Amino acid sequence: MSYPMEQSFGATGVAAAASSHAGDALGVDDGMLEGGRCWSYLTANARIVRCPGGHVSERRFERPVILAILESVGGPMRVELGHAERTVFSSDAPHLSLMPAGTGVRLEAAQTSMFRELVIEIIRDPFSAMAHQTPEMERGVQAPMMIADSDVLRIAELMSAECLSSQPCDPIFGESLSVVLLKMLSRMPSVGGDAPSRGGLPPWQLRRVTQFLEDNLVRGVRLVDLADLVSLSPSYLIRAFKRSTGMTPQQWLRNARIRKAQTFLVERTLSLASVAQETGFADQAHLTRIFGQITGESPGAWRRARLTSSEGTRSVPLVGTDLRLTAMSG
């Protein structure tokens, strides 16, 4: 079986070869690694950017686009989307922004020292030609939206690894990833147009709870104190928080501590023992154990991989998929 659309674009010059968007970087990036692929239904362009002084960029996309921020170290990424009205997403966790054709994007990372992104442009809908099917993605991508689904993000991670790999690509694997990703997105309530699932926390309660957790990473938080903060029972808070974020408050706190530790590791100013102390872990061994459970790497190995990203790339497990998501329209 042949896939004539499948192409590889190496480590530089990807945007011009595989994408129809024009980008204008306004910040000064310390280092960048890029790569891309083009499959039958979409193009994908991945990059790893080291930006100790922060990063600002502006782009406009002529096709429906999925912008995935797979990792952000040092601070949240602010994504401003301009379509029928301005929409702003801000998150320090992995997430995807799904955008209709003609959307302008401004990406700001004032405190971020390194980030990984994947830009996916939808060429055509793989389901429209099937019997009794409708073009779900074309129908669904009518307004910008933010998605923080761990399964979708794992597919994006695999795509990113394919884009940045120096090895010959496997067309069947790439085509399969494309179809799975688009089908998963088309089935999500926010994409298909159905009402969102109920039972989660209202945005103001979620922001209050996550901010309190963020402010108390070192000393920890009692569940009863979190519940009192938003006048809910502890049991209801756990259920609603998990519905909103995909994890319990304790899991959120653990992931937030790891993300804070990653910031210290990239800055290279603290020993591992000091990083553990500054992020609420009992000791270096505790940090190493939890860090390994979440990322699959030791803190030292993770630090070395980030500081030498220009020499190659690796697929990195997600950390805290649904941490602190906020959205504002205006």
NORDAGI-V486322 format. One record per residue. N is the residue number from 0. PHI is phi in degrees with one decimal (NA if undefined). Layout:
# NORDAGI-V486322
{{N & PHI} {N & PHI}}
This chain:
# NORDAGI-V486322
{{0 & NA} {1 & -111.6} {2 & -130.1} {3 & -64.0} {4 & -81.0} {5 & -73.5} {6 & -140.3} {7 & -119.3} {8 & -122.7} {9 & 71.3} {10 & -104.5} {11 & -140.6} {12 & 69.2} {13 & -68.8} {14 & -59.7} {15 & -70.0} {16 & -86.9} {17 & -114.1} {18 & -128.9} {19 & -97.8} {20 & -97.9} {21 & -112.9} {22 & -115.5} {23 & -137.3} {24 & -76.6} {25 & -99.2} {26 & -96.9} {27 & -113.0} {28 & -95.6} {29 & -73.2} {30 & -168.5} {31 & -148.9} {32 & -125.3} {33 & -127.0} {34 & -168.6} {35 & -153.6} {36 & -137.6} {37 & -128.8} {38 & -113.1} {39 & -64.7} {40 & -109.8} {41 & -159.6} {42 & -111.0} {43 & -133.9} {44 & -129.4} {45 & -114.1} {46 & -151.4} {47 & -113.2} {48 & -120.7} {49 & -98.0} {50 & -141.8} {51 & -56.3} {52 & -93.3} {53 & 92.3} {54 & -149.5} {55 & -138.2} {56 & -147.2} {57 & -131.6} {58 & -145.4} {59 & -133.9} {60 & -115.6} {61 & -89.9} {62 & -115.6} {63 & -58.0} {64 & -134.8} {65 & -114.0} {66 & -103.9} {67 & -106.7} {68 & -94.8} {69 & -85.5} {70 & -161.4} {71 & -142.1} {72 & -112.0} {73 & 112.6} {74 & 172.2} {75 & -72.5} {76 & -97.9} {77 & -107.3} {78 & -111.7} {79 & -108.1} {80 & -111.0} {81 & -110.7} {82 & -133.1} {83 & -66.7} {84 & -145.8} {85 & -73.4} {86 & -127.8} {87 & -122.6} {88 & -115.7} {89 & -134.9} {90 & -156.1} {91 & -104.5} {92 & -121.2} {93 & -57.8} {94 & -162.2} {95 & -123.1} {96 & -109.1} {97 & -100.0} {98 & -130.7} {99 & -74.1} {100 & -60.6} {101 & 85.5} {102 & -83.5} {103 & -94.7} {104 & -127.9} {105 & -117.1} {106 & -110.7} {107 & -123.8} {108 & -143.0} {109 & -66.4} {110 & -108.9} {111 & -76.7} {112 & -98.3} {113 & -160.2} {114 & -148.0} {115 & -121.1} {116 & -133.9} {117 & -135.0} {118 & -108.3} {119 & -115.9} {120 & -103.8} {121 & -83.9} {122 & -79.8} {123 & -157.3} {124 & -84.2} {125 & -73.8} {126 & -101.7} {127 & -66.8} {128 & -84.8} {129 & -79.1} {130 & -61.4} {131 & 62.0} {132 & -112.6} {133 & -116.6} {134 & -70.0} {135 & -63.5} {136 & -68.5} {137 & -63.6} {138 & -69.1} {139 & -82.8} {140 & -82.5} {141 & -108.0} {142 & -149.8} {143 & -60.4} {144 & -151.3} {145 & -108.7} {146 & -128.4} {147 & -131.8} {148 & -107.7} {149 & -63.6} {150 & -68.2} {151 & -63.5} {152 & -67.5} {153 & -66.6} {154 & -63.1} {155 & -62.5} {156 & -62.4} {157 & -64.0} {158 & -63.5} {159 & -61.4} {160 & -62.7} {161 & -63.5} {162 & -63.3} {163 & -93.5} {164 & -70.3} {165 & -89.2} {166 & -85.9} {167 & -57.0} {168 & -81.9} {169 & -102.5} {170 & -61.7} {171 & -64.9} {172 & -63.5} {173 & -64.1} {174 & -63.6} {175 & -63.9} {176 & -59.2} {177 & -60.3} {178 & -65.4} {179 & -62.8} {180 & -60.3} {181 & -65.9} {182 & -68.4} {183 & -61.6} {184 & -66.2} {185 & -67.1} {186 & -89.5} {187 & -73.1} {188 & -54.8} {189 & -69.3} {190 & -90.4} {191 & -76.2} {192 & 99.3} {193 & -75.8} {194 & -66.4} {195 & -66.2} {196 & -65.2} {197 & -99.7} {198 & 105.2} {199 & -86.6} {200 & -79.5} {201 & -60.7} {202 & -53.2} {203 & -67.1} {204 & -70.6} {205 & -62.3} {206 & -63.0} {207 & -65.4} {208 & -68.0} {209 & -67.6} {210 & -67.0} {211 & -64.4} {212 & -63.5} {213 & -61.2} {214 & -74.3} {215 & -127.1} {216 & -61.1} {217 & -77.9} {218 & -84.7} {219 & 84.1} {220 & -139.4} {221 & -84.0} {222 & -59.6} {223 & -64.5} {224 & -69.3} {225 & -62.9} {226 & -63.5} {227 & -63.5} {228 & -60.1} {229 & -120.3} {230 & 56.0} {231 & -126.7} {232 & -76.2} {233 & -56.1} {234 & -66.2} {235 & -67.8} {236 & -59.7} {237 & -60.6} {238 & -64.1} {239 & -69.5} {240 & -64.0} {241 & -68.4} {242 & -63.6} {243 & -79.7} {244 & -117.2} {245 & 85.9} {246 & -150.8} {247 & -79.1} {248 & -56.9} {249 & -65.7} {250 & -65.8} {251 & -60.1} {252 & -62.6} {253 & -62.0} {254 & -67.3} {255 & -63.4} {256 & -63.5} {257 & -65.6} {258 & -65.0} {259 & -65.8} {260 & -62.3} {261 & -61.0} {262 & -61.7} {263 & -64.6} {264 & -64.9} {265 & -68.1} {266 & -71.4} {267 & 60.3} {268 & -102.2} {269 & -126.5} {270 & -73.7} {271 & -61.8} {272 & -64.0} {273 & -70.1} {274 & -60.6} {275 & -59.1} {276 & -66.2} {277 & -78.2} {278 & -119.1} {279 & 88.5} {280 & -91.5} {281 & -63.8} {282 & -165.0} {283 & -62.6} {284 & -63.9} {285 & -63.9} {286 & -59.0} {287 & -61.8} {288 & -66.0} {289 & -69.1} {290 & -59.2} {291 & -66.6} {292 & -61.9} {293 & -86.6} {294 & -101.7} {295 & 81.1} {296 & -134.2} {297 & -76.9} {298 & -56.1} {299 & -64.8} {300 & -66.2} {301 & -62.2} {302 & -62.7} {303 & -62.0} {304 & -64.1} {305 & -73.1} {306 & -79.0} {307 & -123.9} {308 & -63.0} {309 & -70.4} {310 & -90.9} {311 & 165.8} {312 & -143.6} {313 & -139.6} {314 & -82.4} {315 & -114.7} {316 & -60.9} {317 & -72.5} {318 & -121.6} {319 & 61.6} {320 & -56.0} {321 & -115.7} {322 & -77.1} {323 & 39.1} {324 & -107.1} {325 & -131.0} {326 & -138.3} {327 & -137.7} {328 & -119.2} {329 & -170.3}}
